[in-house]
């Protein structure tokens, strides 16, 4: 007497698991690339705003490289506003530090419950004496 063992449905479960793994890998590639692009753009905006703020000297004739704090911060904030970027600007008189924050909407990973990721970038610029 031999018993026949059926394994119906085991292939379906295997295919479902493999399909989910492929979706997750595709999500890592697509959404990961979007996050890298957003990080690069955030670094770019933070650096540009900081450099723009670092051009606001108190007085070039005095021979010091001290920054006009309010004008430096305002220049950096205007840059961020012009490009629709959210950020925090700090000026200590010697340098301008800009932190930019953005959120990236996930496309494929959203189907797995990961809706958004927060991206931040911080850049500092200070005046350099050309001598």
N, C-alpha and C positions, 0 to 999 in steps of 0.2 A: 503494500500500500504506500503510495507516494502522495504527498500533499503538495499542491501547487501554491506557491507563495506569490501573491500579486503585489506589485509595487506601483500601482497606478497612482498618479498624482505627485510622485516624488520628482519627476522631471519638471513639472510646472513650478514647484516650490524653488527648485534650483534656478530656473530661468528668471523668476521674480527677483531672487536675491542678486543674481548677476546683473539684471537690468537696473536695480537700485544702485549697485556699485558703479555702473557706467554713468548714471545720472549724477551721482555724487562727484565722480572724477571730472565730468564735463562742467559741473558747477564750479569746481576748484579752478579749472582752467579759465573759464569765461569770467566768472566773478572775481577771481584772483587777479586777472589782467586788468579789470576795471578798477580794483583797489590800488594796484601799482600805479596806474595812470592817475588816479585821484591823488595819491601821495606825492607823485612827481609834480603835479599841478599845485598842490598846497605848498610844497617846498619852494616852488618858483614864485608864487604870490607872496609868501612870507619874506623871502629874500629881497624881492623887488621893493616891497613896502618898507622894509628896514633900510635898504640903501637910499631910498628916496628921503626918508626921515633923517638919515645921517648927513644929508647935505645942508641941513638948517643950522648954520653956525651962529653963535652970538655975535662974534665980530672976527672977520678974517684979519683985519689990520692989527689986532692985539697980539697976534702970534700964538694964541692958544687954540686948541681944537675943541673947546667946550661947545656943546650943543645948546641951542635955545630949546628948552624942554617942551614947552607948549607948542611951538611951531613944528618941531620935529614929530611930535605925536600927532598933530593935526595933519601933517603931510602924509604920514603913513596911513592914517585913518581914511583920508580922502582917496588914496590909491585903492584900499580895500573896498570902499564904498563904490568907487567907479566900476570895479569888476564884480560887484555883488558877492563879495567874500566876507564871511564872518570871522572876526579875529580880535585879539587883545594886543594893545600896543603899550609898551613900557619904555620910558626914556629916563636914564639916570644922569644925564648931562655928559656922559662919556660915550654912550652907545645907545642904540635903539634896538629893542627886542620885540619881535612880532610873532605871535602864535596864531596860527590859522587852524580853524576847525571846520570840517565838512562831514557830511554823511553820504555814504554810497548805498543806493538801493540795490539789493541783490536781485538777480533775475532768475537764475536756475536754483540757487541755494534757498531761495524763498520757498520753494516747494518742500524743502526739508525743514522749514521752520526758522531759518536764518534770514530775517527780513532786511536789516540794515547793519552797516558797520561804520563806526566813527573813525575818522582819519584826522590826525593832528600833525602839524609841522611847526617847528620853532626855528627862527633864523635871527641872528644878531649881526648888526653892522655898526661900525664905528669909523669916524673920520681918520684918515691916514695922512700924516705929514709927508709932503712930497720931497723933503730934503734928504 
